[in-house]
């Protein structure tokens, strides 16, 4: 058992009353100083918040101007005054003899006064203590810069530039060629096009408006802008017509259109002429719709029968599918990869006058297109011939043979479905007793054929074309008018 060693009472040191008093004095002094400091800080914060109650905190600037101590209403009044400079601002847009003006009233230019006042007042008032304290400290020591937002009628600017473009823009024309006497000859020279840079013009207008807003003044009441118009070079130019390597016909497609009405014959010849002479560069994809362009009365097409919304009706451009069908056959004959092709909804008698069913191609921009690729080393030249007397259309594709061969079986009719019964519809616009046929019956069928392209004993393209033609019923209008 260990015994504790007792320390004599005479040897225990006692703290003197004087030292105790000094320690207490020091402690109370520190506490007092701390409380005084806290009081000063809170008093300062209270005074600061009281001073800027419903006002913008110090150091907040908009477009370089300090709005310390201003209310939101005062900010809005300031920018309302600044808007007066815009009332004098007008634009004159010029290109050669084409002129357009944009007035301040039409542009409706103004600062977003409400937004600026809200943004400035919101600095230090997010409701998050730490974030607000940091924002107020930053504004006070370094300043916070805001940028005003300018509202204007963008749609009006876009409409003006669009109208100018319609009168100024010119599409470039590729050179067109024919293959005669074993050589390529030019029959339409290339032409450089031009196009208004609308985006650049608009940015210049906005830049001037922002500069006027920044400076608070304008040196000229009428600001002139020279319209930026860019030249567009054609893809196929006259100068390089000898560099295409076109030596021979590599494929051919034909179709008959006996029995077509005059408007359809006209449309076939017109559409074929707009495909005629076009060159397809190596590796390029030919688009029928893009090459043909707009099909409407405005571009010279007449009314003929077309398939629309499940009916055969008169419409602009009837007969264009005769052209796409014939070119589809020429592309197959040339051994070219078919990128996109759509069959008709039902069998059309024209396309079976000199061919089995299933080798047709319908087009309707922008939904249905005919596309094929030139995967030969040289350019291809598309040449069309429309024989109105024989009711025959021919497409020939010229290039340089690379030894490829086409294997294509005759289309096989897998099954057929008879057309539904004839439909008679009462028509009050026709006299009683008159019957008019507006749609013609056609058998439905499932048709298939295989297409294979071989080069150097290797298959370079292979595809099965399957078509499901719907049966079509005849429709008659029966007059009921007395």
Secondary structure, DSSP 8 states (H G I E B T S, - for coil): --------GGG-----HHHHHHHHHHHHHHHHHHHHHHHHHHHHHHHHHHHTTTS--TTEEETTEE-TT--HHHHHHHHHHHGGGGGG-EEEEEETTEEEEE-HHHHT-EE-HHHHHHHHHHTT-SS-HHHHHHHHHHHHHT-EEE---EE--HHHHHHHHHHHHHHH-B--B--EEEEETTEEEEEE--B-EEEE-HHHHHHHHHHHHHHHHHHT--S-SEEEEE--EEEE--SS-STTTTSS---EEEEEEEEE-TT--HHHHHHHHHHHHHHTT-EE-TT-EEEHHHHH---SGGGT--EEEEEETTEEEEEETTTHHHHHHHHHHHHHHTT-EEEE----SS--GGGGSSS-TT-----BTTTB--EEE--SSS-EEEEEEEETTTTEEEEEEEE---S-EEEE---EEEEEE-----EEEEEEEEETT-EEEEE--B-EEEEEEEEEEEETTEEEEEEEEEEEE--B--EEEEEEE-
